[in-house]
């Protein structure tokens, strides 16, 4: 993603100028931005101050890490499922219940039937 040439504090300053009464076209000319960029900033940062932006950035970073962890877990589960199916073992989940052919002595571990 392209890095903005404006810092978060500069964006907040531009938005505060607009709130103070400076017209949007004048702000856009002064700072060399398009009106679409201004309105995108206003929808994203409108009503925020510097501390809230910091918290938002932290949450975005955490969200990215969690998405990566989830994708890795899904990939590992898919690899495990594929490896077990190649060995000829049936994979059953605990939700399958007794009608799936489960015997009373069978145990489940991570959604895989252990016989």
C-alpha positions as CSV (number, residue, x, y, z in Angstrom):
1,X,0.0,0.0,0.0
2,X,1.3,3.5,-0.9
3,X,2.5,5.5,2.1
4,X,0.7,8.8,2.6
5,X,2.9,11.9,2.4
6,X,0.8,13.3,5.3
7,X,1.2,12.1,8.9
8,X,-1.9,11.4,11.0
9,X,-1.4,14.7,12.9
10,X,-1.2,16.6,9.7
11,X,-4.4,15.0,8.5
12,X,-6.1,15.9,11.8
13,X,-4.9,19.5,11.4
14,X,-6.3,19.8,7.9
15,X,-9.7,18.4,9.1
16,X,-9.7,20.9,12.0
17,X,-9.2,23.7,9.5
18,X,-12.3,22.5,7.6
19,X,-14.2,22.5,10.9
20,X,-13.0,26.0,11.6
21,X,-14.7,27.2,8.4
22,X,-12.2,27.0,5.6
23,X,-13.8,25.8,2.4
24,X,-12.9,22.3,1.1
25,X,-11.7,23.5,-2.3
26,X,-9.4,26.1,-0.6
27,X,-7.9,23.4,1.7
28,X,-7.4,21.0,-1.2
29,X,-5.6,23.7,-3.3
30,X,-3.5,24.7,-0.3
31,X,-2.4,21.2,0.6
32,X,-2.3,19.7,-2.9
33,X,-4.9,17.0,-2.3
34,X,-8.0,16.1,-4.2
35,X,-11.5,16.6,-2.7
36,X,-12.0,12.8,-2.8
37,X,-8.9,12.4,-0.5
38,X,-10.3,15.0,1.8
39,X,-13.7,13.3,2.1
40,X,-12.0,9.9,2.6
41,X,-9.9,11.3,5.4
42,X,-13.0,12.9,6.9
43,X,-14.9,9.6,6.9
44,X,-11.9,7.8,8.4
45,X,-10.6,10.3,10.9
46,X,-13.5,12.6,11.5
47,X,-14.0,13.5,15.1
48,X,-10.8,11.8,16.2
49,X,-7.9,13.3,18.1
50,X,-4.2,12.1,18.1
51,X,-4.7,9.6,21.0
52,X,-7.7,7.9,19.2
53,X,-5.7,7.6,16.0
54,X,-2.9,5.9,17.9
55,X,-5.3,3.4,19.4
56,X,-6.9,2.9,16.0
57,X,-3.4,2.1,14.5
58,X,-2.7,-0.4,17.3
59,X,-6.0,-2.1,16.7
60,X,-5.3,-2.3,12.9
61,X,-1.9,-3.9,13.6
62,X,-3.5,-6.4,16.1
63,X,-6.2,-7.2,13.6
64,X,-3.6,-7.9,10.9
65,X,-1.7,-10.3,13.2
66,X,-5.0,-12.1,14.1
67,X,-5.9,-12.5,10.5
68,X,-2.5,-14.0,9.8
69,X,-2.8,-16.4,12.7
70,X,-6.2,-17.5,11.6
71,X,-5.0,-18.1,8.0
72,X,-2.1,-20.2,9.3
73,X,-4.4,-22.2,11.6
74,X,-6.8,-22.9,8.7
75,X,-3.9,-24.0,6.5
76,X,-2.6,-26.3,9.1
77,X,-6.0,-27.8,9.7
78,X,-6.4,-28.3,5.9
79,X,-3.0,-30.0,5.6
80,X,-3.8,-32.3,8.5
81,X,-7.2,-33.2,7.0
82,X,-5.6,-33.9,3.7
83,X,-2.9,-36.0,5.2
84,X,-5.3,-38.1,7.2
85,X,-7.6,-38.6,4.3
86,X,-4.7,-39.9,2.2
87,X,-4.0,-42.5,4.9
88,X,-7.5,-43.9,4.4
89,X,-8.8,-42.9,7.8
90,X,-12.2,-41.3,8.0
91,X,-12.3,-37.9,9.6
92,X,-15.4,-37.2,11.7
93,X,-16.2,-34.3,13.9
94,X,-17.7,-34.5,17.4
95,X,-20.9,-32.9,16.0
96,X,-21.5,-36.0,13.8
97,X,-22.9,-37.8,16.8
98,X,-23.7,-41.5,17.3
99,X,-25.6,-41.8,13.9
100,X,-22.2,-41.4,12.1
101,X,-21.1,-44.9,13.1
102,X,-19.3,-43.8,16.3
103,X,-18.8,-46.5,18.9
104,X,-19.1,-45.8,22.6
105,X,-15.3,-46.4,23.2
106,X,-14.2,-43.9,20.5
107,X,-12.6,-40.6,21.6
108,X,-12.3,-37.3,19.8
109,X,-9.2,-35.1,19.7
110,X,-9.4,-31.8,17.8
111,X,-12.3,-32.9,15.7
112,X,-10.6,-36.2,14.6
113,X,-12.0,-39.6,15.6
114,X,-9.4,-41.6,17.5
115,X,-10.1,-45.3,17.3
